[in-house]
């Protein structure tokens, strides 16, 4: 579910064979008594701010400087797994946690951070911090903004048909009928991109049975053939068949923000998407954004569901881990950066000024002074009150299972398989 950023600055295009001879671009390594600490980051999005943050650290701590390289999103995913597996990872290893973090831990490629991050843990929303904790030990800490999935809506369309924005699933079903009667698509969905449908699968599974329905699959090797997953898959297919999604959902792409445009143009009343779409709408569809009709709310409550309505899904953040293969001096420099510099005042303010939300406690006054205060306050409340923040499933599963998940979800959207066949296929792919 992670967005693919556009390339900027220093883009690494190294082959796997060249990983043994990596050299840094951007910031140089430390002088004096510092080690050879390094970090790989991504390009585009808010990553230039993270690169700036390393520059400030290096200026202030020349004996503990950290060299930085920037990769495009897809290239990074391939390079980092190769580097970690070969014992040649950068000192600071960035991940989305989930399956990749479990893989690193099982391979003994990362070190525990607990004794170095107690103060940081106190500053970060628990629902976000916990994604880097395994069996009570911290192995990864968040490094940037939080991106929950929210329900956007076009208020003008609700006023036109005379109904309220749904807060429960029964109200969703009523809204679908009313909008269809008025030739308005209830929900926009970029089914052609597939990954936006993960948001539906995750929320419906969670609302039906709670977070343990998925965590048991990942952590305990439980079968995908459980009541909540099947309910979610059945509901998605029903929405496609019965007019819940816009008729053309299977051909709509999120790459060009086609799903958001349908909301802005008044062709669809609602859109379930990540918090990044708020900025997209403001940038690409300013007339709609400034009309007073662009709204946002939480995913509806499933009245008979067992899940906690405060639970949210999305991208809690990107996370830093420290390589077990780095030399001791480099590890110490990396740990100093994490414990002394991460989410410093300047970086936090820069994030807020850019419309991003740091996952931090006690920044309500700063949020209130931003241009995007209404949305950031809403998102901050979602995250701070969440009982559980589920990482996007394409990142939460083990890396080798991601393609199977996306292929089978695509088949669900197209009606080529049943929910039961989805579960059977995923059990086969994951060796259950």
C-alpha positions, -999 to 999 in steps of 0.1 A, spaced: 0 0 0 30 22 2 32 50 -24 60 50 -50 78 83 -48 93 101 -78 131 101 -82 151 130 -69 187 138 -59 211 109 -56 194 77 -70 213 45 -64 213 20 -93 237 -5 -79 237 -41 -90 236 -68 -63 272 -77 -71 284 -41 -63 269 -41 -28 302 -52 -14 318 -20 -26 293 6 -17 303 43 -16 282 71 -3 267 99 -22 253 130 -5 268 133 30 303 121 37 314 97 64 326 109 97 361 121 106 380 117 138 369 89 161 336 82 144 327 49 128 316 44 92 278 46 100 256 47 69 219 49 60 198 43 29 167 64 24 141 68 -4 137 95 -29 107 118 -33 79 124 -8 91 137 25 125 120 22 145 151 14 135 163 49 151 131 63 182 138 43 183 173 56 180 159 91 211 138 86 229 168 73 221 187 106 233 157 126 265 155 107 272 192 111 266 190 148 283 156 153 312 154 128 328 126 148 296 105 145 286 114 109 263 91 90 267 88 52 235 86 32 223 71 -1 189 76 -17 171 49 -37 139 48 -57 112 28 -38 112 -4 -59 150 -4 -62 154 0 -25 132 -30 -17 153 -53 -39 187 -38 -29 181 -39 9 171 -75 11 202 -85 -9 224 -64 12 210 -76 45 212 -112 34 248 -107 24 257 -91 57 265 -58 39 235 -37 50 239 0 59 241 6 96 206 20 97 182 -3 79 149 12 69 118 -9 67 80 -8 69 84 -34 97 60 -63 92 73 -94 74 106 -78 65 114 -70 101 106 -105 111 128 -118 84 157 -96 96 152 -107 132 150 -144 123 183 -140 104 199 -122 134 206 -92 111 194 -65 135 201 -57 172 176 -49 200 171 -12 207 150 -13 239 176 1 263 184 30 240 149 41 230 129 44 263 126 82 260 117 80 224 90 55 232 75 79 257 72 105 229 56 84 202 20 72 200 18 37 213 -1 24 183 28 34 160 57 25 182 44 -11 188 49 -19 151 86 -21 158 82 -43 189 85 -81 187 80 -103 218 84 -73 241 117 -61 226 121 -30 204 139 -37 171 127 -8 150 117 28 157 96 51 135 114 78 116 89 99 97 52 107 93 22 86 100 -4 78 73 -37 63 84 -64 53 59 -95 75 62 -129 78 45 -131 109 23 -165 122 11 -181 148 -11 -206 167 11 -224 183 -19 -235 148 -30 -248 139 4 -267 172 5 -281 165 -29 -296 132 -19 -305 142 16 -286 118 38 -258 119 64 -223 106 60 -224 70 72 -210 61 106 -221 25 108 -222 -3 82 -260 -4 81 -259 33 72 -233 25 45 -258 0 30 -286 26 31 -263 51 14 -255 27 -13 -291 23 -22 -298 60 -21 -269 70 -43 -276 42 -68 -312 54 -70 -298 89 -79 -272 76 -104 -243 85 -82 -215 60 -75 -213 54 -37 -176 46 -36 -147 53 -58 -121 25 -60 -89 22 -80 -94 -15 -85 -70 -15 -115 -42 -8 -91 -53 -35 -67 -35 -22 -36 -63 3 -27 -86 -27 -22 -63 -39 6 -77 -10 27 -112 -25 24 -99 -60 31 -80 -48 62 -107 -26 77 -135 -51 71 -115 -80 86 -106 -59 116 -141 -45 122 -155 -81 120 -131 -100 142 -105 -77 156 -68 -73 149 -60 -108 161 -76 -123 130 -47 -111 109 -19 -110 135 -25 -147 142 -19 -154 105 14 -135 105 27 -143 139 13 -178 145 10 -192 110 -28 -195 113 -49 -202 82 -63 -175 60 -95 -195 61 -111 -177 90 -145 -161 93 -134 -125 94 -112 -127 63 -139 -145 44 -165 -120 55 -143 -91 42 -137 -108 9 -174 -116 4 -183 -80 13 -158 -66 -13 -172 -88 -40 -208 -78 -30 -198 -41 -32 -185 -47 -67 -216 -66 -79 -243 -46 -61 -232 -11 -70 -212 -2 -39 -182 6 -60 -183 27 -92 -191 5 -122 -156 10 -138 -136 3 -106 -116 -26 -122 -101 -2 -148 -94 28 -125 -58 35 -115 -45 52 -85 -12 61 -102 -27 92 -117 -51 98 -88 -81 88 -109 -99 76 -78 -95 109 -61 -106 128 -92 -139 108 -93 -146 121 -58 -136 157 -67 -157 157 -99 -188 145 -81 -189 111 -98 -185 92 -65 -196 102 -30 -169 85 -10 -133 72 -12 -114 50 12 -77 60 8 -46 70 27 -40 103 44 -17 113 16 -48 118 -6 -56 149 14 -26 167 0 -33 152 -34 -68 167 -35 -55 201 -23 -28 201 -49 -46 186 -79 -82 196 -73 -80 229 -54 -115 240 -65 -130 210 -48 -107 213 -18 -116 249 -12 -153 244 -18 -162 233 17 -174 200 4 -142 180 9 -148 160 41 -131 131 59 -142 107 87 -134 73 102 -142 39 87 -178 30 97 -185 8 127 -197 -28 120 -225 -31 145 -222 -68 151 -185 -69 147 -160 -79 174 -133 -55 164 -124 -23 183 -138 7 164 -108 27 173 -85 4 153 -70 19 122 -50 7 92 -25 22 69 12 31 70 23 37 107 56 51 94 89 40 80 112 26 107 149 24 115 167 -7 127 204 -11 134 224 -37 116 239 -65 136 267 -67 109 279 -32 114 310 -26 134 306 -15 170 316 21 164 291 25 136 263 9 158 271 34 186 269 63 162 236 51 148 222 45 183 232 80 193 214 94 163 182 75 172 182 83 209 195 119 207 183 134 174 153 115 160 122 138 158 142 169 169 123 202 170 134 214 136 125 182 119 91 180 136 82 216 126 93 209 90 71 179 88 41 199 101 48 228 77 47 203 48 14 189 60 29 157 74 20 143 108 48 131 131 35 103 153 42 122 185 25 129 218 20 165 229 22 184 196 -15 195 195 -5 232 199 19 230 170 -7 212 148 -32 240 156 -10 266 140 -6 248 107 -25 255 74 -38 219 75 -49 220 111 -83 205 106 -71 174 89 -39 169 110 -59 173 142 -84 146 129 -56 122 119 -36 128 151 -67 120 172 -72 88 151 -37 76 157 -34 87 194 -67 69 203 -61 38 182 -60 6 202 -42 -10 172 -26 4 140 -24 -24 114 4 -20 89 -6 -24 53 -9 -61 46 14 -61 15 42 -49 39 30 -70 69 33 -104 51 67 -119 45 83 -103 14 81 -136 -6 43 -137 0 34 -102 -12 29 -111 -48 6 -140 -40 -15 -117 -18 -18 -91 -45 -25 -116 -73 -53 -133 -53 -68 -100 -43 -68 -90 -80 -87 -122 -87 -112 -114 -60 -119 -80 -75 -124 -95 -110 -146 -123 -96 -122 -150 -109 -120 -168 -75 -142 -172 -44 -132 -160 -9 -126 -197 0 -103 -201 -30 -84 -169 -19 -79 -185 15 -68 -218 0 -44 -201 -24 -28 -180 4 -25 -210 27 -6 -228 -1 16 -198 -8 25 -193 29 29 -230 37 1 -233 62 
